[in-house]
Amino acid sequence: MAKCLKVGDRVKVIAGDHKGEIASIVKVDKANHKAFLKDINIRTRHMKATQFNPKGGKKDIHIGIDFSNLQKEDK
């Protein structure tokens, strides 16, 4: 299944906290066998103030879901 997944595919989560949800893939990390899904598994990262970002703040980031927990949806 891992070889078939690519950006834009619609997949169903078959295991984990988001089981049963359907979303499209926005990014694939083949080295770590992870897929990043639109609006699923997003976390808030608190950014420290730096010279380039003096205010710091919050940033939403995607957390990858393993390929083994995804199933490609048929059209």
PyMOL commands that set and color helices and strands:
alter all, ss='L'
color gray80, all
select helices_A, chain A and resi 2-4+67-69
alter helices_A, ss='H'
color red, helices_A
select strands_A, chain A and resi 10-13+22-29+34-37+42-47+57-62+65-66+70-72
alter strands_A, ss='S'
color yellow, strands_A
deselect
rebuild
show_as cartoon
